[in-house]
Amino acid sequence: MHKTDMAKAIDRSLDMLGEPSKKAMLFHLAHTFKIPLEGKCSIREIESALKEILGEGASLVIASINNELRQKTR
């Protein structure tokens, strides 16, 4: 299955949480929040879900995702 740039950025950014937490986050993003990680999804959807799950801690993951996406466009 082909991963989108967004999915790759999310995957790499969630690495900071450790593998078990990363897997749990990906599960909740896909199943609880119905975010299509392998399809088109917006950064706003991701931000909203991460803020709901992680609270203020989401800002670190969101910054990492944005950084990953910026690096991809260079």
N, C-alpha and C positions, 0 to 999 in steps of 0.2 A: 504494500500500500504506500502511496506517495504522500509524504508529509509536506504540508504547506510551510512557507517561511514562518508564519505565525506559530504553527504547531512546533516547529523546531526551536523557535525562540522561547516559547513557553517551557518546553521540555528542558532546554539548557538552563533556563532561569530557575526552575524548580529544583535543580540539582543541589542548590544551597540548603535545601531542607532535609537532605538525606533520602535514600531510596525508598524506604517504607512510607515516609510522609509524602514524597513526590507521587508515588503510586496512588495514595489516598486522595491527594489533591486532583490528579488527573481523572480519577473515577468520579469525584464529586462535580468537577467542572462538566464532564460529559453526561452524567446521569441525573444529578440533582438539579443542575442549572441548564441542562439541555444545550450545552455549547458544543457545536460540531467541530471538534478540534482537528479533524482530518478534512474538513471542508472550509467554507468561508465563515469566518467569525470576526467580529470587530473587537478592537482593543477596548472599547467602552464596555462591551459585554464581559470581557475578561476582567477588567478593572473592577467592575461592579461585583462580580462573583468573588474575586479575591478579597475585596474589602469586607464582604459579608462573612467570609470564612476566617480571614486573618486579622480583621480590624486594622489598626494602624500599622501593623507589621506588613501589610500588603504593599506599602509604598516601596519597600526594598525589592520585592519581586517585580513589581510594575516597572520600576526604574531599570532593572536588569533586562526585562523583556524589551523595553523601548531601546535600550542600548544595543541589544542583539539585533533588533530590526534595523537600527541606524547603520550598524556595521555591515549588514547584508546589502544595503543600498549603495555602499561605497564602491 
